[in-house]
Amino acid sequence: MTHRIRLATQQDAPDLAKVQTASWRAAFRGLLSDEFLDALDHEALTRTWEGSLTRFEGPLAGTLISEQAYRVVGYSLYYPSDDEDDDSVRVGMIGSLYTLPDVWGTGVGKALITASLDAMTSAGYAEATLWVLEGNTRARSFYGRNGWHHDGAVVVDRSDVPPFRKLRYRKDLSG
């Protein structure tokens, strides 16, 4: 099935919240607590997206969505890196990349990450980073197949119980 990628608008906030909720519950079950995942609130996430779509727009940041048959099936959010050690070069970050579970393995994720990297390269970023849960082997494998590598950085996120480790992946955009 063909899909198209476009910039998200304010009207997409509910669909972005739907994709986020569905993908998190499927991808992170067993990695994050059931209580955390079950408590994801569509209305609260919609409000968060409404604010994010205002903050993350322009050549240095954006939210791209993938549509199939007029249905939002995935999204990617990129912006300037906020990591303290990324100030020596122009580094952009993919803050999130999620698709509905029913399109996993269909190329939607690859198309989104490719479009995001193209936009980041056009914006002048020399490198891109992202954070991935250490236990998320599916995502880590996806990023590895697409030329990303773990750069050694690790953080412990204490927003859930028990805390979880995230690994930073990096990709050179200058070549």
Stockholm file with secondary structure:
# STOCKHOLM 1.0

chainA/1-175         MTHRIRLATQQDAPDLAKVQTASWRAAFRGLLSDEFLDALDHEALTRTWEGSLTRFEGPLAGTLISEQAYRVVGYSLYYPSDDEDDDSVRVGMIGSLYTLPDVWGTGVGKALITASLDAMTSAGYAEATLWVLEGNTRARSFYGRNGWHHDGAVVVDRSDVPPFRKLRYRKDLSG
#=GR chainA/1-175 SS CCCEEEECCGGGHHHHHHHHHHHHHHHSBTTBCHHHHHTCCHHHHHHHHHHHHHHSCSTTCEEEEEEETTEEEEEEEEEECCCTTCCSSCEEEEEEEEECGGGTTTTHHHHHHHHHHHHHHHTTCSEEEEEEETTCHHHHHHHHHTTCEEEEEEEEECSSSSCEEEEEEEEECCC
#=GC SS_cons         CCCEEEECCGGGHHHHHHHHHHHHHHHSBTTBCHHHHHTCCHHHHHHHHHHHHHHSCSTTCEEEEEEETTEEEEEEEEEECCCTTCCSSCEEEEEEEEECGGGTTTTHHHHHHHHHHHHHHHTTCSEEEEEEETTCHHHHHHHHHTTCEEEEEEEEECSSSSCEEEEEEEEECCC
//
